[in-house]
């Protein structure tokens, strides 16, 4: 059985003008990771070769939250902890929250390491909803090694496969 990632499939279709037009996909080569205090494993700033900076939310994956700021984030972190099997360690939720945040930081550090070299972004600039301060766009990243970053995050245990249907945005 041949296994192919979604981003690899899209890239195979890339030269087809109809596919680009129908999906409003744009491809940016030679992008750079822009480290910020709030970046995590699935949301961070990138700068394209033209110098435009935007916030990208990796399509198809969800990493553990490392910055819990409100009740919405706390609910999401609880769901993520359940998914990753992080228990309350004897009834102390603070310990499990700390463990989840550590795993979230590991995902962030993995992304930072993977994106040290220029990479490719494929996006339709679909609204990925942000925290109000940073407008985010869904996108795919192909690393300098030719890997789908989202797929690598899942393979390494840093993320769960998770997404939304673009038509609902």
Buried (B, 14 or more C-beta within 10 A) or exposed (E): EEEEBBBBEBBEEEEEEEEBEEBEBEBBEBBBBBEEEBBBBBBBBBBBEEEEEBBBBBBBBBBBBBBBEEEEEEEBBBEBBEEBEBEEEEEEEEBBBEBBBEBBBBBBEBBBEBBEEEBBBBBBBBEBEEBEEBEBBBBBBBBEEEBBBBBBBBEEEBBBEBEEEEEEE
